[in-house]
Amino acid sequence: MNIEYDDNGYLVVKNLFVENELQVLQLVIRQFHQSWMQDNARLYAERAINSAYLTARKYLNDSERESLFKFIGSAKLMDVVNSVVVGSPAFMNTQLFFDPVNKDQKNYWHRDPQYHMSVQEQKEALLGADVLHFRIPLVDEPGVELVPGTHRRWDSHEELDVRLEQNGRKNHEDLATGVCVPLNAGDLLVFSANMIHRGLYGMDRLALDILFCDSVPELMKFVDDNCLPSLDVLEKLDNANAFKSTIEIIASKKSIPAAGS
């Protein structure tokens, strides 16, 4: 386990990716983004700040998907993944973060699990399996604001009131415990999905998030089979282990007979 990540819940690797690597990635990402915006025009215009499932077949052709898989399974990225994730990491998803169309739209503090877990379940999640964002900004951006250590500890009274908009507080209010982490194109930010955080809008941000997690069956329900590489593509990757872990867990879940059958 990386000590810095273990202590703080996040880690920044400056200038990990060079210009030619970003150029190749940009071509694929912008193709996806353009198609996604056209297909989701109303959502994009009204409130969207991110999209997901970039490696699916819907918006990218086979060549573009292969290029994205090769980036995710590159030795450079996977070396960092393996330094942070204890045991065998599994691939979960990809997301693309951008600025909202409405310049008055405010960002908001959250923990990712709060959208599908009760408060008690969110507390318990701090002791369980981890999901990590590996964020690669394609352009310089304000970055992310994080509350260090909250991947392991529960909210203070103020943090909980703001995050869940209780007792008259709003989730866009500043927190004294927040730390801003600005990012430049080519940096890598790793942070726990469990921790309290919010994206910082501005500078026409465009950031690719690759989500990896501990190799546990309960997290595989968030994986879309259509976002996984074929066996042929797996053979072309520097390090396909995270994809293989996901594929193996999903296959084993499907082979288990349902109760009562």
Secondary structure, DSSP 8 states (H G I E B T S, - for coil): --HHHHHHSEEEETT-S-HHHHHHHHHHHHHHHHHHHHHTHHHHHHT--EEE-TTSTTTS-HHHHHHHHHHHT-HHHHHHHHHHSSS-EEEEEEEEEE--SSTT-----B-GGGGTS-HHHHHHHTTS--EEEEEEESS-EEEEEE-TTTTTS---HHHHHHHTT-TT--TTS--TT-EEEEE-TT-EEEEETTS-EEE---TT-EEEEEEEEES-GGGGGG--GGGS--HHHHTTSS--HHHHHHHHHHHHHHHS--TT-
